[in-house]
């Protein structure tokens, strides 16, 4: 019998807001305690379910001020302009209401 071997890699992510000098990304909060968590699904069917489950898990771990689920934001197909143009107002509104936003794509 031939022996099989497997190599497993565990990459450690380097976040862009921690590595890029002069980054324009918002700094991450040191904790989620007392924060408003925004959940942003895309147009894929399971994204809402993924985010609901994730929101519940985060809510168990931290005392969140609130969890807000944005309605499905992306309307496809886009016939004019860029994709971001069609959702800019909704994204800006969510950014004003939430301290942290998690997005998901699910099928």
N, C-alpha and C positions, 0 to 999 in steps of 0.2 A: 504494500500500500504506500502510495506517495504522500509525503508530508506536505501540507499546505502551509503557507505563511501569509500573514496579512500585516500590512503596515497601516497604522491609524494615525492621522494627524489631527491635532487640536489647535487650530489657529486662534491666536489671541487678537481680537480686533483692535485696530488703532483708529479711534474716532477722529473724524475730520476736525471737529472743534477743539480737539486736544493736540493735534499734530500740525495744523496749518497756521503759520504765523499770519496774523492779521485776518483771521477767519471772520466771515460775516455771519456765521451761524450763531444762533442764540446760545448762550451758555446753559448747560444743564443744571437744574437745581440739585442741591446736595441731598435733598430728601423729597419724597412725595407727600409727606405729612401736611395736611391742610391745603393741599393743592386741588385744582380742578383738572380732572383728566378728560381730555377730548378724545373721542374715538371716531376715526374717519374711514369708513368703508369705501372701496371703489365700486365699480358696477358688477363685479363678479358675485354670483349667488351666495357663496358661503362666507363672504367677508364679514357680514353682520354677525353671524354666529361665532366666528372666530373672535371678533372683537368683544362681543358680549361675554364670552368665557374668559378672555384675557382681562377685561374690566373687572369681572367678579374676583378673579385671583388677585389682582392688584389691590382691590378694595379690601380683601381679607388681610393683606399684609400691611397696608398703610391706612391711616384715618384720613381719607380723602374728604375734601369739602363737598365735592360733587363729581359726578360722572355725566358727561354730555355726549350723546351719540348723534353725530351729524347725519343728516339724511344722505342717501347715496348721492354723491356729488357729481360724478362724471356722467354726462349725457352723451351717448354715442349714437349715431355717428356725428362727428363735428363737420359741418358743411362750410363754415367760414372761419377765418382767423386761426389762431393757435389754440391748442387744447387748454392751456393755462388761462387764456382770455375768457373762456366760457365759465370758469369756476373761481376767478380771482376774488370776486366780492364775497362768495361763501367762505373761501379760505381765510380772507382777512377778518371776517366776522368770527369765525371759529378761533382764530389767533387772539382776538380780543377777549373771548369768553373763557379760554382754557389756558392753564399754565404750561401744560405738557400735552402733546397730541401723539397718539399711536395710530398708524394706518395699517391696513391689511388688504391683501389681494387673495381671494379665496375662490376655489371652484368646487 
